[in-house]
Amino acid sequence: MNDIVDKRTSPRLTHIAPIAVFWPTGERRELKLHDFSDGGLFIECSDADMPKQGMQLKVQSLELDVAPVLPVMVMRIIPGQGFGARFVAEDET
């Protein structure tokens, strides 16, 4: 992981929490949020649940009853750990 260039522009806040991730097929998976910032988030998952880089997904916190569903784009894959995604505008998905 040392050879990955960190391009983040916003500070991250570690927050371990359940999160729903929606694939373009409509499939919903419950994964674990690791951290987030103004620009995106990192979601922990197994390689079996790993999306592909560039894939457009939607996420929703499971901590709030009325949490918004937010579009994201997968930017980074870390095998065995999870993936980083940036928030995107609805019309980018």
C-alpha positions, 0 to 999 in steps of 0.5 A: 500500500506504500506505493499508492499515491494519495490524491485526497484533498479533504481530511478523513474521519474514521467511522466504522459503521454498517453501510448499504452498497447498491450495485448497478444491477440493483443488488444490495450488499451490507458492508462496513464503512471504514472512513469518510471525508467531504470527497468520498469514503473507504468501504471494507469488504472481502475480495468476493464483494469487491467492485471493479475500479471505475464502477458506479455504485450508490451507498446509504448509511444504515445508522439513520432511518432517513439517510440519503442514497448517494452516488459514488465512483470506485477509485481505488481497490485494495485487495483483501481490504476494500475500496475507496470511492468518491462522491459524484453528482447524480448525472455522473452516474 
